[in-house]
Amino acid sequence: MGKVFTLLVIVSVAIVAVFIGKHLGQPDEVLQVPEREWFGTGEERKEDTKIEPFTIAVPEESLKDLRRRLEQTRFFEPLEDAKNFQYGFNTIYLREVHKYWLTSYDWRRQEATLNSFKHFKTEIEGVKVHFIHAKPPAGKYKRVLPLLLVHGWPGSVYEFYKILPLLTDPLGNKFKPFGTTDVDFAFEVIAPSIPGYGWSEAPKKTGFGPIAAGRFFSKLMVRLGFKQFYCQGGDWGAIITTATAIIHPERVLGLHLNMFMASPTSHPAIIAKMVIGAFLPSLVYDAGEAPKMGFGATFMNLIKESGYFHIQATKPDTVGFSLNDSPLGLAAYILEKFSTWTHPAYKELPDGGLTRQYTLDELLTNVMIYWT
């Protein structure tokens, strides 16, 4: 009876895997990407293609409003036996972040750091797009390679500030890629803020996604005079730059990603192997081949850590209103991800391990880019 049941389970899983693979793994038709859409306010009009310098200068009234909101924060007491990040941002440590933000954090100092690179804005399909344009020292390198560098969520262009000097002037910063001492090239970096992030205007119409963003940034590079260029992306930046490469392969010379997406639905056999292996690993895996985290554990971890994803994908305006009204709520929402996504084990720590890799100044500056 046991063998019959096992056989029935395997057959059932195989049928389900084939069904999923057939309906989810392969697109029914080739994706058609329009050359232009309109995401600006009102009816479509002629695009303003000017490239204008931009300086980050948050009005003093905005900073006073931020202080008032922080001073009026309503805290709540955490569960007595939950003193880490398992349930989200630990409220006890959040009080410390709150105090530092109010008493020690200096936005004007961070603002000056942000303005140490040149910023610009230009309109693309009705949306004002912000970007950093960082160039190597004139005449220092034989080859200058254009690089489109795209951030993700909950990051911003600020995450590139430590690597921009290494990319644009490796010799001047004693950077020796691949151990060499005779570097003859550097990168000219264009780092845009994704529309809706940082200083880029948010789209005013529905339908904006990675494909539209990939098209936006391809147009940006061409507008800046780069007929061909390299791409690097992480998180949403990885998805967007991949879209750029797919839409305009003739323009993208190379694509580097620090987040690679691979779906098991691309082949039904992979799904079947994962499910069967969760119950009967010896049937589908050789000795030592079985994954360290089984299908069940992987699925449960996905459920635990993807709540934000479901909210943002389905009801973004609801959570968005709350985050737009409470600076400390926004900080908790963003910095919780900096904890868990830096190292999964950090959620077991009272402070989320946040200052093991970052300073509070760095973390709050990223939050401020979202807030202001």
C-alpha positions as CSV (number, residue, x, y, z in Angstrom):
1,M,0.0,0.0,0.0
2,G,2.8,2.3,0.9
3,K,4.5,1.8,-2.5
4,V,1.3,2.4,-4.4
5,F,0.7,5.7,-2.5
6,T,4.2,6.8,-3.2
7,L,3.8,6.0,-6.9
8,L,0.5,8.0,-7.0
9,V,2.2,11.0,-5.3
10,I,5.0,11.0,-7.9
11,V,2.6,10.7,-10.8
12,S,0.4,13.4,-9.5
13,V,3.4,15.7,-8.9
14,A,4.7,15.0,-12.5
15,I,1.3,15.9,-13.9
16,V,1.1,19.2,-12.0
17,A,4.7,20.0,-12.9
18,V,3.9,19.5,-16.6
19,F,0.8,21.7,-16.3
20,I,2.7,24.5,-14.6
21,G,5.5,24.3,-17.0
22,K,3.2,24.4,-20.0
23,H,1.1,27.4,-18.7
24,L,3.7,29.4,-16.8
25,G,7.1,28.4,-18.2
26,Q,6.7,29.5,-21.8
27,P,5.1,32.7,-23.1
28,D,2.2,32.3,-25.5
29,E,3.5,35.0,-27.8
30,V,6.5,37.3,-28.3
31,L,6.4,40.4,-26.0
32,Q,5.7,43.5,-28.0
33,V,7.5,46.6,-26.5
34,P,6.3,50.0,-27.7
35,E,8.9,52.6,-28.5
36,R,7.1,55.2,-26.5
37,E,4.4,55.6,-23.9
38,W,3.2,58.5,-21.8
39,F,3.5,58.5,-18.0
40,G,3.4,62.2,-17.4
41,T,0.5,64.4,-16.3
42,G,-2.4,64.9,-18.6
43,E,-2.5,64.3,-22.3
44,E,0.6,63.4,-24.2
45,R,2.7,66.3,-25.5
46,K,6.1,66.9,-27.1
47,E,8.9,65.8,-24.8
48,D,11.3,68.3,-23.2
49,T,14.6,66.7,-23.9
50,K,16.8,69.3,-22.2
51,I,19.3,68.0,-19.7
52,E,19.4,70.3,-16.7
53,P,21.8,70.4,-13.7
54,F,20.2,69.5,-10.4
55,T,21.3,70.3,-6.8
56,I,19.9,68.5,-3.8
57,A,18.6,71.3,-1.5
58,V,15.9,70.3,0.9
59,P,13.9,73.3,2.1
60,E,14.4,74.2,5.8
61,E,10.6,74.0,6.2
62,S,10.7,70.4,5.2
63,L,13.3,69.6,7.8
64,K,11.3,71.4,10.5
65,D,8.3,69.3,9.5
66,L,10.4,66.2,9.7
67,R,11.5,67.1,13.2
68,R,7.9,67.8,14.3
69,R,6.8,64.4,13.0
70,L,9.6,62.6,14.7
71,E,9.0,64.4,18.0
72,Q,5.3,63.3,17.9
73,T,6.1,59.7,17.2
74,R,3.7,57.3,18.9
75,F,5.6,54.2,20.1
76,F,4.2,50.9,21.3
77,E,5.6,48.2,23.5
78,P,6.9,45.0,21.9
79,L,6.0,41.6,23.1
80,E,7.9,40.7,26.2
81,D,9.5,37.7,24.7
82,A,10.2,39.1,21.3
83,K,13.3,41.3,21.5
84,N,14.8,40.8,18.0
85,F,13.8,41.4,14.4
86,Q,11.7,38.2,14.0
87,Y,8.4,40.2,14.0
88,G,9.9,43.1,12.1
89,F,11.9,46.1,13.3
90,N,12.5,45.7,17.1
91,T,10.7,48.6,18.7
92,I,13.2,48.9,21.5
93,Y,16.1,49.5,19.1
94,L,13.9,51.7,17.0
95,R,13.8,54.1,20.0
96,E,17.6,54.4,19.7
97,V,17.4,55.1,16.0
98,H,14.8,57.7,16.7
99,K,17.0,59.4,19.3
100,Y,20.0,59.4,17.0
101,W,17.9,60.9,14.1
102,L,16.7,63.7,16.4
103,T,19.9,64.5,18.3
104,S,22.9,63.5,16.2
105,Y,22.0,63.1,12.5
106,D,23.1,66.0,10.3
107,W,21.2,66.1,7.0
108,R,23.0,69.2,5.7
109,R,26.3,67.4,6.1
110,Q,25.0,64.4,4.2
111,E,23.4,66.7,1.6
112,A,26.9,68.1,0.9
113,T,28.2,64.6,0.4
114,L,25.4,63.8,-2.0
115,N,26.1,66.9,-4.0
116,S,29.8,65.9,-4.3
117,F,28.8,64.2,-7.6
118,K,27.1,66.0,-10.4
119,H,23.3,65.5,-10.7
120,F,21.0,66.2,-13.6
121,K,17.4,65.8,-14.6
122,T,15.7,65.3,-18.0
123,E,12.2,64.4,-19.1
124,I,11.5,61.0,-20.6
125,E,8.0,60.1,-21.7
126,G,6.5,62.8,-19.5
127,V,8.6,61.9,-16.3
128,K,11.4,64.0,-14.9
129,V,14.3,61.5,-14.4
130,H,17.1,62.2,-12.1
131,F,20.6,60.8,-12.6
132,I,24.2,61.1,-11.5
133,H,26.8,61.6,-14.2
134,A,30.3,60.8,-13.0
135,K,33.3,61.1,-15.3
136,P,37.0,60.0,-15.1
137,P,39.7,62.7,-15.0
138,A,40.1,64.1,-18.5
139,G,42.9,62.5,-20.5
140,K,44.0,60.1,-17.7
141,Y,42.8,56.8,-19.3
142,K,43.2,55.5,-22.8
143,R,39.7,54.0,-22.7
144,V,36.5,55.4,-21.1
145,L,33.6,52.9,-21.0
146,P,30.1,54.1,-20.5
147,L,28.3,52.3,-17.7
148,L,24.6,52.4,-16.8
149,L,24.4,51.6,-13.1
150,V,20.9,51.0,-11.6
151,H,19.9,50.6,-8.0
152,G,17.0,48.6,-6.5
153,W,14.6,48.7,-3.5
154,P,14.9,49.8,-0.7
155,G,18.1,51.3,-2.0
156,S,18.9,54.5,-4.0
157,V,21.8,56.0,-6.0
158,Y,23.4,56.6,-2.6
159,E,24.5,53.0,-2.4
160,F,27.0,53.7,-5.2
161,Y,28.8,56.5,-3.5
162,K,31.7,54.4,-2.3
163,I,32.2,52.6,-5.6
164,L,31.9,55.5,-8.0
165,P,35.4,56.8,-7.3
166,L,36.8,53.3,-7.9
167,L,35.0,53.0,-11.2
168,T,35.8,56.5,-12.5
169,D,39.4,56.8,-11.3
170,P,40.8,53.4,-10.2
171,L,44.4,54.5,-10.3
172,G,43.7,57.7,-8.3
173,N,42.0,55.5,-5.7
174,K,44.6,52.8,-5.7
175,F,42.1,50.3,-7.0
176,K,43.7,47.3,-8.8
177,P,41.1,45.2,-10.6
178,F,42.3,41.6,-11.2
179,G,45.5,42.4,-9.4
180,T,46.9,44.5,-12.3
181,T,48.8,47.8,-11.8
182,D,48.5,49.0,-15.4
183,V,44.9,49.9,-15.7
184,D,44.3,51.8,-18.9
185,F,40.5,52.2,-18.7
186,A,37.9,53.7,-16.4
187,F,34.1,54.0,-16.5
188,E,31.9,57.0,-17.2
189,V,29.0,56.2,-14.9
190,I,25.4,57.2,-15.4
191,A,23.4,56.2,-12.3
192,P,19.7,57.1,-12.6
193,S,17.1,57.1,-9.9
194,I,14.2,54.7,-10.9
195,P,11.1,56.8,-11.5
196,G,9.2,57.1,-8.2
197,Y,12.5,56.8,-6.3
198,G,14.7,59.5,-4.9
199,W,14.7,62.6,-7.0
200,S,13.0,61.1,-10.1
201,E,9.4,62.0,-10.5
202,A,6.9,59.3,-10.0
203,P,4.9,58.1,-13.1
204,K,1.4,59.6,-13.2
205,K,-0.2,56.7,-15.1
206,T,-0.6,53.0,-14.4
207,G,1.4,50.4,-16.3
208,F,5.0,51.6,-15.5
209,G,7.2,48.6,-14.8
210,P,10.7,47.1,-15.5
211,I,10.2,47.1,-19.3
212,A,9.2,50.8,-19.4
213,A,12.1,51.6,-17.0
214,G,14.5,49.7,-19.2
215,R,13.3,51.7,-22.2
216,F,13.6,55.0,-20.2
217,F,17.2,54.3,-19.3
218,S,18.2,53.2,-22.8
219,K,16.7,56.5,-24.1
220,L,18.7,58.3,-21.4
221,M,22.0,56.8,-22.5
222,V,21.3,57.6,-26.1
223,R,20.3,61.2,-25.2
224,L,23.7,61.5,-23.4
225,G,25.5,60.5,-26.6
226,F,26.2,56.8,-25.9
227,K,25.1,54.6,-28.8
228,Q,26.5,51.6,-27.0
229,F,27.1,51.0,-23.3
230,Y,27.6,48.5,-20.4
231,C,25.0,47.8,-17.8
232,Q,25.1,46.8,-14.1
233,G,22.1,46.2,-11.9
234,G,21.1,44.7,-8.5
235,D,17.6,44.0,-7.2
236,W,15.1,45.9,-9.4
237,G,18.2,47.3,-11.1
238,A,19.0,43.8,-12.3
239,I,15.6,43.3,-13.7
240,I,15.6,46.7,-15.4
241,T,19.0,46.4,-17.0
242,T,18.1,43.0,-18.2
243,A,15.0,44.5,-19.8
244,T,17.3,47.2,-21.4
245,A,19.5,44.5,-22.9
246,I,16.5,42.5,-24.2
247,I,14.8,45.6,-25.7
248,H,18.0,47.0,-27.3
249,P,20.6,44.3,-27.6
250,E,22.4,46.3,-30.2
251,R,23.1,49.0,-27.7
252,V,24.2,46.9,-24.7
253,L,27.8,45.8,-24.9
254,G,27.7,43.8,-21.7
255,L,25.4,43.1,-18.8
256,H,26.6,42.4,-15.2
257,L,24.1,41.5,-12.5
258,N,24.5,41.0,-8.7
259,M,21.0,39.5,-8.5
260,F,20.2,36.8,-11.0
261,M,16.6,35.7,-11.4
262,A,16.0,32.1,-12.5
263,S,12.4,30.6,-12.4
264,P,11.9,26.9,-11.7
265,T,8.8,27.2,-13.9
266,S,11.0,27.4,-16.9
267,H,11.0,23.6,-16.9
268,P,8.5,21.2,-15.4
269,A,11.1,18.7,-14.5
270,I,12.7,21.1,-12.1
271,I,9.4,21.6,-10.2
272,A,8.8,17.9,-10.1
273,K,12.3,17.3,-8.7
274,M,11.9,19.9,-6.0
275,V,8.6,18.6,-4.8
276,I,9.5,14.9,-4.9
277,G,12.8,15.6,-3.4
278,A,11.1,17.3,-0.4
279,F,9.5,13.9,0.5
280,L,11.6,11.3,-1.1
281,P,15.1,12.8,-1.7
282,S,16.8,9.5,-2.5
283,L,14.6,9.1,-5.6
284,V,15.8,12.3,-7.3
285,Y,19.1,13.3,-5.7
286,D,22.5,11.6,-5.6
287,A,24.2,11.3,-2.3
288,G,25.2,14.8,-1.1
289,E,23.3,16.5,-4.0
290,A,20.1,17.3,-2.0
291,P,19.7,21.1,-1.4
292,K,20.6,22.3,2.1
293,M,17.2,23.9,2.4
294,G,14.4,21.7,1.4
295,F,11.3,22.7,-0.6
296,G,9.2,23.0,2.5
297,A,11.8,25.2,4.3
298,T,12.3,27.3,1.2
299,F,8.6,27.8,0.8
300,M,8.1,28.8,4.5
301,N,11.1,31.2,4.4
302,L,9.6,32.8,1.3
303,I,6.2,33.2,3.1
304,K,7.9,34.8,6.1
305,E,10.1,37.2,4.2
306,S,7.8,38.3,1.3
307,G,4.9,40.0,3.1
308,Y,6.1,43.4,1.9
309,F,6.2,42.1,-1.7
310,H,2.5,41.1,-1.7
311,I,1.4,44.5,-0.2
312,Q,3.5,46.6,-2.6
313,A,2.4,44.5,-5.6
314,T,-1.3,44.6,-4.8
315,K,-2.2,47.6,-2.5
316,P,0.7,50.0,-2.8
317,D,-1.4,53.1,-2.2
318,T,-2.6,51.8,1.2
319,V,0.8,51.2,2.7
320,G,2.2,54.1,0.8
321,F,0.0,56.6,2.6
322,S,1.2,55.4,6.0
323,L,4.9,55.5,5.0
324,N,4.5,58.9,3.5
325,D,3.0,60.2,6.7
326,S,5.4,58.8,9.3
327,P,9.2,59.2,8.9
328,L,10.0,56.7,11.7
329,G,7.5,54.2,10.2
330,L,9.3,54.6,6.8
331,A,12.7,54.1,8.5
332,A,11.4,50.9,10.2
333,Y,10.0,49.6,7.0
334,I,13.1,50.2,5.0
335,L,15.8,49.4,7.5
336,E,14.2,46.1,8.5
337,K,15.2,44.9,5.0
338,F,18.8,46.2,5.4
339,S,19.0,43.9,8.4
340,T,17.5,40.7,7.0
341,W,18.9,41.1,3.4
342,T,22.4,41.8,4.6
343,H,22.4,38.6,6.6
344,P,19.4,36.3,7.4
345,A,20.9,35.6,10.9
346,Y,20.8,39.3,11.8
347,K,17.0,39.1,12.5
348,E,17.9,37.1,15.6
349,L,19.8,40.2,17.0
350,P,18.2,42.9,19.1
351,D,19.6,45.6,16.8
352,G,19.2,43.6,13.6
353,G,23.0,43.8,13.1
354,L,22.4,47.1,11.2
355,T,25.6,48.8,12.3
356,R,27.8,45.7,11.6
357,Q,28.0,46.7,7.9
358,Y,26.6,50.3,7.9
359,T,26.6,53.4,10.1
360,L,23.4,55.0,11.2
361,D,24.3,58.1,9.2
362,E,24.4,56.0,6.0
363,L,21.2,54.2,6.8
364,L,19.3,57.3,7.7
365,T,20.6,59.1,4.6
366,N,19.1,56.4,2.4
367,V,15.8,56.8,4.4
368,M,16.0,60.6,3.9
369,I,16.3,60.2,0.2
370,Y,12.9,58.4,0.3
371,W,11.4,60.9,2.7
372,T,12.4,64.1,1.1
